[in-house]
Amino acid sequence: MEKIQRSEEEWRKALSPDVYRVTRQKGTERPFTGTLLDNKQEGVYRCGACGQPLFSSETKFNSGSGWPSYWAPIDDHALEQETDSSHGMVRDEVICSRCDSHLGHVFSDGPQPTGMRYCINSLSLEFEPLEPADK
């Protein structure tokens, strides 16, 4: 997989202001406001900046946190993690391995089989529904 390299100006032109704020400036959408929070369709959640597949609907669960949550990425190489010590907290930030976009954070209080909760901003995702022929 090849890394996507763009200048901040190129990203600003390619993304909506809200998506740019979350993915490139490490913003966070308000809890319970994301368009994908209550999505129950089968499909794939992709990076909203580069389109890389990140999560399957099969791993999505209702965490009650206010953000879409998943117990595992679609592939071990889809995500990278960095320590985030902003806002007086120490958390593990989740970023897209292809374009380095901020997606959200991961916590170790999720369901089995992984025990992980990938807490992801809807604004950093695009949803691709499973086509009936794909079922």
C-alpha positions as CSV (number, residue, x, y, z in Angstrom):
1,M,0.0,0.0,0.0
2,E,1.3,3.4,-1.0
3,K,1.1,6.4,1.3
4,I,-0.9,9.3,0.0
5,Q,1.1,12.5,0.3
6,R,-0.8,15.8,-0.2
7,S,-0.1,19.3,1.0
8,E,-2.5,20.8,3.6
9,E,-3.8,23.1,0.8
10,E,-4.6,20.1,-1.4
11,W,-6.4,18.4,1.5
12,R,-8.3,21.6,2.2
13,K,-9.5,21.7,-1.4
14,A,-10.4,18.0,-1.5
15,L,-12.4,17.8,1.8
16,S,-15.4,19.6,3.2
17,P,-14.5,22.1,6.0
18,D,-15.9,19.7,8.6
19,V,-14.2,16.6,7.3
20,Y,-10.9,18.6,7.0
21,R,-11.2,19.8,10.7
22,V,-11.7,16.3,12.0
23,T,-9.3,14.3,9.7
24,R,-6.5,16.8,9.2
25,Q,-6.7,19.0,12.4
26,K,-7.6,16.2,14.8
27,G,-11.0,17.6,15.6
28,T,-13.9,15.7,17.1
29,E,-17.6,15.8,16.2
30,R,-20.0,16.3,19.1
31,P,-21.3,13.0,20.6
32,F,-24.6,11.6,19.2
33,T,-24.5,13.9,16.2
34,G,-22.6,11.7,13.6
35,T,-24.6,10.5,10.6
36,L,-23.2,7.0,10.9
37,L,-23.8,6.5,14.6
38,D,-27.1,4.6,14.2
39,N,-26.3,3.1,10.8
40,K,-27.3,-0.6,10.8
41,Q,-26.8,-1.5,7.1
42,E,-24.3,-4.1,6.1
43,G,-21.2,-2.8,4.4
44,V,-17.8,-1.3,4.7
45,Y,-16.7,1.9,6.5
46,R,-13.9,3.6,4.5
47,C,-11.6,6.5,5.3
48,G,-13.5,9.7,4.4
49,A,-10.3,11.3,3.1
50,C,-8.7,8.5,0.9
51,G,-11.3,5.7,0.7
52,Q,-9.2,3.0,2.3
53,P,-11.4,0.2,3.9
54,L,-11.2,0.5,7.7
55,F,-14.1,-1.3,9.4
56,S,-16.8,-3.9,8.5
57,S,-20.3,-3.5,9.7
58,E,-19.9,-6.9,11.2
59,T,-17.6,-5.4,14.0
60,K,-19.8,-2.3,14.7
61,F,-21.5,-2.2,18.1
62,N,-23.5,0.3,20.2
63,S,-21.0,1.4,22.8
64,G,-23.3,4.2,24.1
65,S,-20.4,6.6,23.8
66,G,-22.0,8.8,21.1
67,W,-19.7,7.8,18.3
68,P,-19.7,4.8,15.9
69,S,-17.7,2.0,17.6
70,Y,-16.1,-1.1,16.3
71,W,-14.3,-4.0,18.0
72,A,-11.7,-4.6,15.3
73,P,-10.4,-3.0,12.0
74,I,-11.1,-4.7,8.7
75,D,-7.4,-5.4,8.4
76,D,-4.5,-5.1,10.8
77,H,-2.7,-2.8,8.4
78,A,-5.6,-0.4,7.9
79,L,-4.9,1.6,11.0
80,E,-2.0,3.1,12.9
81,Q,-1.9,4.3,16.5
82,E,-0.2,7.3,18.1
83,T,-0.2,8.5,21.7
84,D,-2.5,11.6,22.1
85,S,-1.8,13.6,25.2
86,S,-4.1,16.5,24.3
87,H,-6.9,17.9,26.6
88,G,-5.1,16.7,29.8
89,M,-5.6,13.0,28.9
90,V,-3.4,10.2,27.5
91,R,-5.2,8.2,24.8
92,D,-4.4,6.1,21.8
93,E,-5.2,8.0,18.6
94,V,-6.3,6.0,15.6
95,I,-5.2,7.2,12.2
96,C,-5.6,5.9,8.6
97,S,-2.4,4.1,7.6
98,R,-2.7,5.2,4.0
99,C,-3.3,9.0,4.4
100,D,-2.6,9.7,8.1
101,S,-6.0,11.1,8.7
102,H,-7.3,11.3,12.3
103,L,-10.2,9.0,12.8
104,G,-10.8,8.8,16.5
105,H,-9.4,6.9,19.5
106,V,-9.2,3.3,20.7
107,F,-9.9,2.0,24.2
108,S,-9.6,-1.3,25.9
109,D,-13.2,-1.4,27.2
110,G,-14.9,-3.0,24.2
111,P,-16.7,-6.3,23.7
112,Q,-15.1,-9.7,23.0
113,P,-13.5,-11.2,21.0
114,T,-11.0,-8.3,21.1
115,G,-12.0,-6.2,24.1
116,M,-11.3,-3.1,22.0
117,R,-13.5,-0.1,21.3
118,Y,-12.5,1.9,18.2
119,C,-14.4,5.1,18.8
120,I,-14.5,6.8,15.4
121,N,-15.9,10.1,14.1
122,S,-18.6,9.8,11.5
123,L,-17.0,12.7,9.7
124,S,-13.8,10.7,9.1
125,L,-15.7,7.9,7.5
126,E,-17.7,7.1,4.3
127,F,-20.0,4.1,4.3
128,E,-20.3,1.8,1.3
129,P,-23.4,-0.5,1.6
130,L,-23.1,-4.1,0.7
131,E,-24.7,-4.7,-2.7
132,P,-27.5,-7.4,-2.7
133,A,-25.3,-9.4,-5.1
134,D,-22.5,-9.3,-2.6
135,K,-24.5,-11.1,0.1
